[in-house]
Amino acid sequence: MIPINYQVTGEEEYSFHIEIDNNGNYTVHTGTYTTQKPRTGKLTGEQEAELQTAIESLGDMSEQPKPGTGQAFQAKLVVGEGEKQVVYTFWEGALEEDERLSALVRRLEVI
């Protein structure tokens, strides 16, 4: 499994952060105005395969920063580690514009 670190923050102290290591173990941190305890677990073989396919479909990623100065959800996706690590930052509107990115994010959000 390719390690993944995905974090999104937004209005009213909303946050979602998931870390997946190369063994498929994950930790999910969620919170709003009240913090919840992190959830941990291990991906199923099917989940690993779906995430791997979604990552491979991304191809070359380019950053999509938030336009203007208004409030919007900001996200950071880190795929891989070391020299093969790719860091991608984007805003919530990018999910409507990039179906491949949206597919990956949705798979992460349901873990």
Stockholm file with secondary structure:
# STOCKHOLM 1.0

chainA/1-111         MIPINYQVTGEEEYSFHIEIDNNGNYTVHTGTYTTQKPRTGKLTGEQEAELQTAIESLGDMSEQPKPGTGQAFQAKLVVGEGEKQVVYTFWEGALEEDERLSALVRRLEVI
#=GR chainA/1-111 SS CCCEEEEEECGGGCEEEEEECTTSEEEEEEESSSBCCCEEEECCHHHHHHHHHHHHHHCSCCCBCCCSSSCCCEEEEEESCGGGCEEEEEETTHHHHCHHHHHHHHHHHTC
#=GC SS_cons         CCCEEEEEECGGGCEEEEEECTTSEEEEEEESSSBCCCEEEECCHHHHHHHHHHHHHHCSCCCBCCCSSSCCCEEEEEESCGGGCEEEEEETTHHHHCHHHHHHHHHHHTC
//
